[in-house]
Amino acid sequence: MFGKKRATTAIAHKIRAIKNCAVHPAFLDEDVVDAADVDDSYLAFAGALHDFIDTVEERYAAKGEAGLNASFVREQWMLHLRDSPPTRVEFRIAREHFRRLIGVL
């Protein structure tokens, strides 16, 4: 379906898309959280999403496309995001990009 270069580009694009579904926790310092009135649910989601992304990116960087398979990505999604509220818009967007990433893999 995809040539190797197209698949690699699509994988990288989907990983970036998932990453951008939540502000990285490093940017959510206490003052920002207070000023923006960020709820605990969002903080938990953002942390879990970025833990998922870190794990997937590390595997992708270490082993390339061959080391990043659909079963590994699904396993990491369940490990990190199974408790995320499905009503949260950011989660639904991330889940759709996740499904597309699985489709590419």
C-alpha positions, -999 to 999 in steps of 0.1 A, spaced: 0 0 0 27 25 10 62 27 -3 89 26 25 95 64 23 58 72 23 51 48 52 80 63 72 66 98 65 31 88 74 42 72 107 62 103 117 32 125 108 8 104 129 31 104 159 34 142 157 -3 145 154 -10 124 185 17 144 204 0 176 196 -34 166 211 -23 178 245 1 204 259 33 187 271 33 185 309 65 204 310 46 235 299 19 230 325 37 245 355 17 254 386 12 290 376 -1 281 342 -24 254 356 -38 279 381 -42 308 357 -58 286 330 -80 268 356 -68 234 342 -87 205 356 -71 173 371 -86 152 343 -67 171 316 -34 169 336 -38 132 339 -46 129 302 -17 151 291 7 131 312 -5 98 300 -5 109 263 30 121 265 42 89 283 27 69 254 44 92 229 77 90 246 76 52 246 66 50 210 91 76 198 119 58 217 111 25 201 108 41 167 142 59 171 159 28 183 145 2 159 130 22 131 99 13 112 105 -24 116 105 -22 154 73 -2 155 45 -26 149 7 -23 155 7 -47 184 34 -28 203 16 5 197 -18 -9 208 -2 -24 239 13 10 248 -20 28 241 -38 5 265 -10 7 291 -10 45 292 -44 57 280 -70 31 290 -83 53 318 -86 85 298 -121 98 297 -136 91 262 -157 123 265 -126 145 264 -123 160 229 -85 158 230 -87 121 237 -111 115 209 -88 133 185 -57 115 197 -76 82 194 -85 89 158 -48 96 150 -39 65 169 -62 45 147 -47 60 116 -12 52 128 -23 16 133 -36 16 98 -2 27 85 16 1 105 
